[in-house]
Amino acid sequence: MPTTAPTDTAATTTTPAPASPSAWTAAADFKFSAGPWNLHAGADPFGPSVRPDRPFAAKLKTFKDLGFDYVQFHDDDAVPDSYTPTDREKKAKEVKKLLDDHGLKAEIFAPRHWEDARGVDGPVTSNSAADRQWALERGRRTIDVARVFGCDRFVWWPAREGTYARESKDAAVSFGRMLEFVDAMLDYDKTIRVLGEMKPNEPMDHMYLPTTGHFLALAYKTRDPSRVGVLIESAHAILAGLDPSDEFAYALFHGKLWGVHLNDQNGLKYDQDKAFGAVDLRRAFNQVDVLVRSGYGRNGEVVGLDVKAMRTQPADRAHLHLKHSKEIFLMLVELAHKIDRVAWQGYVDARDYEGLELFIIKNLMGHA
């Protein structure tokens, strides 16, 4: 494990927003993704399913009908973890053909470390060497499956990498183990990129590397920082008491915003995965505005939606959260392009922030 951060010119170059609106992302340039879990049967920790589960092929058809281009995967969304390496490749090719038949591609793959007894204490930072070895094997298995799909984006959500009792782990040792895990994935496949998806809590009481900034600091200590970046979820930033648009901007500043999961959130509660913009439209606009002005999406980046239908929705309407999230996003893209930037700058130059707030709210309400 290196003791100093390797030189990485590409990764450390700042990426300011393009000065000319001609370089901003147009609505037609954005590509969208969703995960199979976003079309779910309505079960939650307090109750069972309330809708029939959709077959996987039916989910793909729904994504395509809604105008999505990509699918987000955990490793076992594509291939059950019980499969042997030979059967794993065969099954992965079958699922890849299903995607091809629907005109879809895989955007990301992520190891599901948190739904196994060996991951109960956070397998990467576990005090058990056997658990840590399983975490490495599961990560490599995920990469094997991703290869079949031609997908180079390995997303790591360290869901249980933290503690319920702070005295149960040595934090400094745990950070080192997280670095070793990322390095091991980079070593296993020289073409993959590792995207950290950080979250401050849930399911753990406190999670290690809880924010974008924490993970980016780790990124520069890896063997190949040019292949380590972030995927930022709106709700995860909100749960950390941060503004998602600022988190996006910080990752863009580093040239490392390689994915987003957009949704919305009522306060510092559990991760609600509400439809994008459904709670705070101004906060949603600021996220879209940063993406538009940075040119996000023009180099293959995808707008991921991680939203779940309300439990009250019947089966025939349990896709509208995806449809509405995409519609709201595109309406805000339109606003970002047409809003009067000269007037906006005038309020800024005059330090008339009260006026600026009213200006933004009027635009959001269609009264500009």
Summary of the structure (lengths in Angstrom):
residues: 368
radius of gyration: 20.7
end to end distance: 55.7
largest distance: 66.4
contacts: 1206
relative contact order: 0.14
helix: 47%
strand: 12%
